[in-house]
Amino acid sequence: MVDKGQGRKTFFLYITAYATGILTLFPFLWMVSTSFKSQKEAFTSGLSIIPQAFRLENYADAFEKAMLWRYLFNSLFVSVLSTAGVAVTSLLAGYALSRMHFPGRKTIFLIVLGTMLIPHQATMVPSFLLMKTFGWVNSYQALIVPFLVYPFAVFLIRNFLFSIPKDLEEAANLDGCSRIQTLLKVILPISKPAIASVVIFNFTYVWNDFFWPLVMTTSTEMRTIQVGLALIKSEFLMQWPMLMAATVLSSIPIFVVYTVFQKFFVQGSVSSGVKG
């Protein structure tokens, strides 16, 4: 016999979950809906989700009038290269900190952890001066190089590697594999869940970053998508359908990355907390 108290609790949890889901999805649905509405309908339809007529012209205007294609290309180029760099550096650093024994290993790891506590805004000025010294202001180097190392990714990969039995590496060594061959042929395939988590975290962070590209770029051709959306809002005043169309398009890469790597995401995040 089902306990009435337990049944009420389950019912309340389901109602809360559905209500939370609706409240979470509604802004996104409204954004997609508004991207297909006319200018007049966007201001008169209130919270209506279904447009009276679907206008694809809003998407065409975003590309033609607002240079959206350039903002998307810049963000995609910067995000892909920086994420690829982080995947490499975090795997190498994580492997060294988890498997190799050398003086100062724990100190270096504590320094890595310490950098995670420093707000990005606190290093903005010295980072800008460094980029200016290199002559990288308003260049792809300034948008990519500072993000090639991600302390959280090093932390995540290191903890994940602790969950891999050392017997696998010892067996590879007995078969004549060097340390690099062991890393590439044994550790790398097993580490796909952790690397997928790093890809999702870093790509999302770089793609959504606003302040650093705003500071480091001075020409419209170098702006990233987040800065570009702000420019569209200020340049095309009150043209919400076109702005929503641009926002919808800017959300697609994040959705694609998460969809591709999500099957590894939970496994990598959980496994990274096994040891530390």
Number of C-alpha atoms within 10 A of each C-alpha: 3 6 8 9 9 10 11 11 12 12 12 12 12 12 12 12 12 12 12 11 11 12 11 11 11 13 12 13 15 16 18 20 21 30 28 24 27 22 16 10 16 19 14 10 14 9 13 14 15 15 17 12 10 14 15 14 16 24 21 15 17 21 18 11 12 21 15 24 14 18 23 22 15 19 26 19 16 22 25 17 17 24 25 15 18 24 24 15 18 24 26 16 18 24 21 14 23 19 13 9 10 9 7 10 14 13 10 12 19 12 12 16 15 11 14 14 8 10 9 13 10 9 10 14 12 10 17 17 12 14 20 14 10 11 12 16 19 21 17 16 15 23 27 19 14 12 20 19 20 22 21 17 24 25 23 23 29 27 23 27 26 20 14 14 9 12 9 12 20 13 13 18 14 9 9 11 16 13 12 11 14 18 19 12 14 16 18 17 11 15 18 16 25 28 27 24 26 28 24 19 17 25 26 18 14 22 23 18 17 18 13 17 22 16 13 21 20 13 9 14 13 22 25 29 27 21 22 24 21 12 15 22 17 11 11 13 10 13 17 21 28 29 25 25 25 26 19 17 19 21 12 11 16 15 11 11 15 20 12 12 18 16 13 17 22 15 15 22 20 12 19 22 15 12 11 13
